[in-house]
């Protein structure tokens, strides 16, 4: 595990979900400023994150974005923040903030409930450089 994870934005995701793994790959390809690291919610690191916040350690249908000692976001708020941090054209996602959170989270939950049906079961293998961005891979 890299020692500088405390300075990164950490994306927690369901490591057994094809849709989640697709989005991790999508972020990796666009993370030109090396801002993100990743940890599955099933990993020891992910389980510690969940338990320290009193979050469910058995259900993995929510993506979290955590900046140590600053904040953690979940669901649609995490997605919007990731897009904003990626910058460029993705900053346009800020318009999503005008949608009330309960509605944007409802869309997130609908996708989450159907993600296994949506998943393309192809496995993605990260490059050696990308592998360094994973905590307890």
Backbone as a ProteinNet text record, in pm:
[ID]
protein_1_A
[PRIMARY]
XXXXXXXXXXXXXXXXXXXXXXXXXXXXXXXXXXXXXXXXXXXXXXXXXXXXXXXXXXXXXXXXXXXXXXXXXXXXXXXXXXXXXXXXXXXXXXXXXXXXXXXXXXXXXXXXXXXXXXXXXXXXXXXXXXXXXXXXX
[TERTIARY]
85.2	0	89.3	56.5	133.9	112.6	218	208.9	140.4	118.5	60.6	-90.6	-158.7	-302.7	-375.8	-314	-379.1	-396.5	-318.1	-324.9	-411.6	-475.5	-553.9	-703.3	-781.2	-924.4	-939.3	-1003.1	-1014.8	-1157.2	-1165.1	-1294	-1313.1	-1418	-1455.1	-1566.3	-1553.3	-1646	-1666.5	-1770.9	-1798.5	-1703.7	-1608.5	-1508.1	-1562.2	-1684.5	-1745.2	-1845	-1850.8	-1951.1	-1886	-1934.5	-1881.1	-1902.7	-2019.6	-2046.9	-1951.9	-1932.3	-1842	-1699.5	-1657.1	-1522.9	-1507.8	-1614.3	-1612.7	-1585.9	-1656.1	-1639.8	-1503	-1448.6	-1312.1	-1216.5	-1231.1	-1146.6	-1164.9	-1288.5	-1319.3	-1246.2	-1249.7	-1180.2	-1029.8	-977	-832.8	-784.3	-859.1	-819.1	-821.5	-898	-913.5	-842.1	-781.7	-715.8	-576.3	-573.9	-446.6	-362.9	-425.7	-353.3	-321.8	-343.8	-310.6	-371.6	-502	-572.1	-639.8	-662.8	-747	-670	-716.7	-678.2	-809.2	-801	-921.3	-909.8	-1022.1	-1026.7	-1164.6	-1167.8	-1298.3	-1357.1	-1488	-1556.1	-1536.8	-1505.8	-1485.2	-1346	-1252.2	-1115.3	-1110.3	-1003.5	-986.4	-993.3	-929.9	-930.2	-1072.7	-1147.8	-1286	-1375	-1356.6	-1434.9	-1406.6	-1281.9	-1245.4	-1312.7	-1307.2	-1372.1	-1520.5	-1589.6	-1732.6	-1761	-1688	-1717.6	-1686.4	-1581.8	-1549	-1657.3	-1739.9	-1846.4	-1984.6	-1987.9	-2115.1	-2197.8	-2131.9	-2200.7	-2208.5	-2301.7	-2322.8	-2198.2	-2146.2	-2025.5	-2056.7	-2183.1	-2223.3	-2288.8	-2336.1	-2403.4	-2313.3	-2288.1	-2188.1	-2248	-2367.2	-2436.3	-2417.3	-2323.3	-2297.6	-2150.2	-2122.8	-1985.8	-1962.3	-1843.8	-1804.8	-1680.3	-1669.7	-1548.4	-1503.8	-1379.1	-1325.9	-1196.8	-1189.1	-1064.7	-1031.4	-929.5	-899.1	-889.5	-946.9	-948.7	-1023.2	-1099.4	-1174.4	-1322	-1355.1	-1495	-1508.4	-1631	-1666.6	-1804.6	-1822.3	-1947.9	-1993.8	-2122.1	-2173.9	-2270.6	-2295	-2392.1	-2371.3	-2479.7	-2472.4	-2377.2	-2366.5	-2275.8	-2129.7	-2097	-1962	-1935.4	-2033.5	-2017.4	-1992.8	-2072.4	-2056.4	-1920.6	-1875.7	-1746.3	-1631.6	-1640	-1536.3	-1527.5	-1642.6	-1643.2	-1582.3	-1617.1	-1561.5	-1409.9	-1361.5	-1217.1	-1142.2	-1205.8	-1141.3	-1122.2	-1208.9	-1192.6	-1232.2	-1190.1	-1221.3	-1370.9	-1412.2	-1552.5	-1636	-1573.6	-1646.9	-1694.4	-1634.8	-1681.4	-1823.9	-1867.7	-2005.2	-2106.8	-2061.9	-2151.8	-2200	-2134.6	-2176.2	-2321.2	-2370.5	-2511.5	-2602	-2550.5	-2625.7	-2657.4	-2585.9	-2611.3	-2745	-2802.6	-2933.3	-3045.7	-3017.5	-3116	-3116	-3231.5	-3234.6	-3169.4	-3097.1	-3022.6	-3112.5	-3230.9	-3316.5	-3350	-3359.3	-3386.2	-3261.9	-3147.5	-3024.9	-2985.5	-3007.8	-2979.6	-3078.5	-3202	-3299.4	-3252.8	-3201.6	-3146.2	-3027.3	-2938.4	-2823.1	-2870.2	-2968.5	-3018.1	-3078.6	-3149.4	-3208.8	-3100.4	-2996	-2882.8	-2817.5	-2797.3	-2733.1	-2812.1	-2944	-3028.7	-3022.2	-2993.1	-2991.6	-2851.6	-2750.1	-2613	-2564.9	-2607.8	-2561.7	-2619.4	-2740.5	-2800.1	-2728.9	-2683.6	-2618.1	-2472.1	-2414.1	-2270.2	-2230.4	-2126.9	-2061	-1956.7	-1961.4	-1879.5	-1732.9	-1687.9	-1546.8	-1465.6	-1356.7	-1270.6	-1166.6	-1147.4	-1046.2	-925.8	-808.5	-686.2	-610.8	-587.1	-517.2	-371.1	-316.2	-174.5	-92.4	38.7	121.8	112.5	109.1	96.5	-38.7	-145.9	-278.6	-289.9	-223.6	-227.2	-177.2	-85	-31.5	-137.3	-246.9	-352.8	-455.3	-435.1	-529.7	-474.1	-558.7	-522.7	-567.7	-477	-504.7	-571.5	-506	-561.4	-542.6
-118.2	0	124	217.7	340.5	419.4	486.4	561.3	696.3	741.2	874.1	872.2	764.2	758.5	864.9	912.7	1014.9	1146.8	1167.6	1291.4	1279	1167.3	1140.4	1139	1141.2	1115.9	966	899.5	754.1	717.3	638.1	589.2	448.1	428.1	295.2	242.4	118	60.4	-87.5	-144.2	-287	-361.2	-431.4	-501.4	-618.8	-662.6	-775.4	-731.7	-603.7	-550	-505.4	-558.8	-521.3	-375	-319.6	-178.2	-91.8	-127.4	-51.8	-56.6	-173.6	-187.2	-109.1	-101.7	-19.1	126.5	176.7	317.2	343.3	245.5	261.3	276.8	191.7	200.6	336.1	382.3	510.5	624	623.3	725.8	714	591.8	571.2	632.7	612.7	663.2	815.2	880.1	1025.6	1098.6	1025.2	1083.4	1135.3	1237.9	1292.6	1358.1	1402.7	1469.4	1375.6	1246.8	1146.7	1181.2	1207.2	1250.4	1138	1024.7	920.7	793.4	728	590.4	515.7	383.2	301.4	189.8	154.8	41.3	-21.8	-153.6	-219.3	-214	-209.5	-207.6	-339.4	-445.9	-576.4	-590.5	-504.4	-514.7	-477.1	-512.7	-473.8	-321.9	-250.7	-104.5	-51.5	-109.1	-68.7	-99.1	-216.4	-254.6	-161.7	-123	-30.4	105.5	153.7	280.2	276	169.1	156.3	148.6	62.2	42.7	167.8	242.3	364.7	471.1	461.6	559.4	504	383	321.5	284.3	261	224.3	72.5	24	-119	-184.1	-287.9	-355.8	-481.3	-504.3	-625.1	-594.4	-472	-432.8	-332.7	-360.6	-282.6	-211.3	-156.9	-93.9	56.9	109.1	252.6	278.6	374.5	419.8	539	542.4	652.3	719.3	848.8	924.8	986.2	959.9	1005.9	1082.3	1198.3	1275.3	1277.3	1199.1	1188.4	1324.4	1329.6	1449.2	1567.1	1542.8	1652.8	1619.6	1510.2	1478.8	1336.6	1288.6	1173.1	1197.7	1154.5	1171.1	1035.1	1023.5	896.1	918.8	811.7	806.4	919.5	989.3	1090.2	1204.2	1236.7	1344.7	1306.2	1178.7	1130.1	1135.6	1094.3	1095.5	1238	1332.9	1472	1528.6	1495.5	1545.9	1486	1356.8	1292.9	1362.8	1385.4	1452.8	1591.7	1663.5	1797.4	1792.5	1696.8	1684	1644.7	1567.5	1530.5	1652.4	1751.3	1876.8	1867.8	1967.1	1972.2	1969.2	1896.6	1887.1	1824.5	1745.9	1679.1	1777.7	1896.6	1998.9	2042.6	2017.8	2051.6	1973.4	1864.6	1786.2	1867	1979.1	2064	2106.9	2107	2140.8	2041.8	1921.6	1820.5	1862.4	1960.6	2007.2	2079.5	2119.7	2186.8	2086	1959.4	1854.4	1822.3	1821.5	1789.2	1652.6	1644	1522.6	1398.8	1411.4	1292.9	1238.5	1326.2	1279.6	1218.8	1285.4	1231.4	1100.4	1089.3	962.8	854	892.3	794.5	734.8	818.4	768.8	677.5	721.8	640.1	504.2	504.3	379.7	287.3	344.7	263.8	193.9	267.3	206.4	100.4	133.1	39.3	-90.9	-79.3	-198.2	-287.7	-228.4	-303.2	-323.8	-292.2	-293.2	-431.2	-534.9	-668.6	-709.1	-663.9	-690.3	-610	-490.1	-401.4	-438.7	-511.9	-537.9	-623	-579	-660.5	-740	-868.2	-951.7	-963.8	-877.8	-878.1	-827.1	-891.6	-848.8	-750.3	-645.3	-546.8	-569.1	-572.7	-584.1	-452.9	-386.7	-258.3	-275.7	-170.4	-169.4	-161.3	-188.5	-175.6	-36.5	69.7	205.5	222.8	174.1	185	101.3	-12.4	-100.7	-28.9	64.8	140.9	229	250.8	337.9	262.6	131.5	51.2	23	36	8.6	-133.7	-218.6	-358.7	-430.7	-426.6	-492.7	-643
0	0	0	-88.7	-93	35.2	78.4	203.4	185.7	63.6	44.4	25.2	62.4	42.8	124.1	231.5	314.4	238.7	132.7	55.2	-69.5	-88.5	-208.7	-177.4	-281.6	-272.1	-291.9	-198.2	-205.1	-244.8	-351.4	-401.4	-347.6	-269	-219.4	-308.4	-353	-448.6	-419.4	-477.2	-465.3	-558.7	-502	-580.4	-659.8	-631.8	-702.4	-809.2	-837.9	-929.6	-1060.2	-1170.9	-1301.4	-1334.4	-1299.6	-1325.5	-1243.4	-1117.4	-1030.9	-1084.8	-1127.9	-1183	-1313.2	-1393.9	-1513.4	-1475.8	-1372.6	-1333.8	-1271.6	-1201.1	-1149.5	-1267.4	-1367.7	-1486.7	-1554.7	-1563.9	-1626.2	-1553.2	-1421.5	-1342.6	-1363.4	-1358.1	-1377.4	-1508.4	-1613.7	-1744.8	-1752.3	-1667	-1671.9	-1558.5	-1469.7	-1351.7	-1388.6	-1470.3	-1521	-1411.7	-1303.6	-1194.7	-1078.4	-1097.5	-996	-859.3	-860.2	-739.5	-663.3	-730.8	-673.9	-642.4	-538	-507.4	-485.8	-483.6	-483.4	-381.1	-320.9	-228.5	-239.3	-248.3	-249.7	-108.9	-102.6	26.7	101	27.7	89.6	151.5	113.8	165.7	313.9	380.2	520.7	535.3	442.7	444.8	428.3	334	311.8	431	489.5	606.7	725.4	740.8	848.8	825.4	701.4	666.6	703.6	663.8	691.1	840.8	910.4	1053.2	1135.1	1100.1	1174.4	1162.4	1058.6	1037.2	1070	1123.6	1158	1036.1	922.3	798.8	787.5	709.7	691.9	630.1	696	648.3	567.3	537.6	463.5	328.7	310.3	186.8	113.7	-15.4	-88.9	-209.3	-194.3	-305.9	-312.7	-237.3	-235.8	-259.8	-347.6	-368.4	-275.3	-217	-128.3	-183	-161.6	-190.6	-59.9	-23.2	105.8	84.7	143.8	152.1	300.6	341.9	485.4	554.5	671.4	757.1	695.5	587.7	526	508.8	439.4	414.7	363.8	366.4	283.6	227	102.6	31.5	-15.7	-42.7	-91.2	-206.3	-278.5	-386.9	-487.6	-522.3	-628.3	-592.7	-466	-426.3	-452.6	-431.1	-460.6	-610.4	-690.8	-836.5	-886.4	-840.1	-882.2	-841.4	-721.9	-674.9	-756.3	-787.3	-869	-1004.3	-1068	-1198.5	-1188.2	-1083.9	-1063.7	-1046.4	-969	-946.1	-1073.1	-1159.6	-1285.5	-1374.6	-1357.9	-1430.7	-1576.4	-1651.6	-1793.3	-1816.8	-1918.1	-1954.6	-1842.7	-1758.3	-1649.6	-1544	-1539.8	-1446	-1476.9	-1599.7	-1637.1	-1553.4	-1492.4	-1407.4	-1287.7	-1260.2	-1148.3	-1162.4	-1284.9	-1305.2	-1232.3	-1208	-1134.4	-992	-940.7	-804.5	-790.9	-903.6	-894.9	-873.1	-899.4	-875.7	-726.2	-662.4	-518.7	-493.3	-384.6	-354	-348.8	-293	-283.2	-422.2	-523.4	-659.7	-723.7	-708.6	-769.5	-701.4	-570.6	-501.8	-543.9	-577.9	-626.3	-759.6	-846.9	-973.7	-944.7	-854.2	-815.7	-763.4	-674	-614.8	-719.9	-817.6	-924.4	-1004.8	-1040.7	-1112.3	-1024.3	-897.8	-805.3	-792.1	-784.7	-771.6	-894.9	-1008.9	-1135	-1190.9	-1113.8	-1165.7	-1206.9	-1138.6	-1176.4	-1312.1	-1341.6	-1473	-1581.7	-1545.9	-1641.4	-1666.2	-1572.1	-1575.2	-1694.3	-1758.5	-1860.1	-1783.7	-1788.7	-1701.3	-1743.2	-1834.3	-1870.4	-1752.3	-1725	-1615.1	-1667	-1595.2	-1629.6	-1539.8	-1597.7	-1519.9	-1530.1	-1417.2	-1422	-1463.2	-1523	-1559.1	-1430	-1436.6	-1315.1	-1252.4	-1335	-1280.6	-1210.7	-1272.8	-1213.2	-1087.1	-1082.5	-965.6	-840.2	-857.6	-743.9	-679	-748.8	-697.6	-612.8	-597.7	-520.9	-383.1	-284.3	-145.9	-117.5	-74.6	-44.1	-159.9	-273.9	-392.2	-380.9
[MASK]
+++++++++++++++++++++++++++++++++++++++++++++++++++++++++++++++++++++++++++++++++++++++++++++++++++++++++++++++++++++++++++++++++++++++++

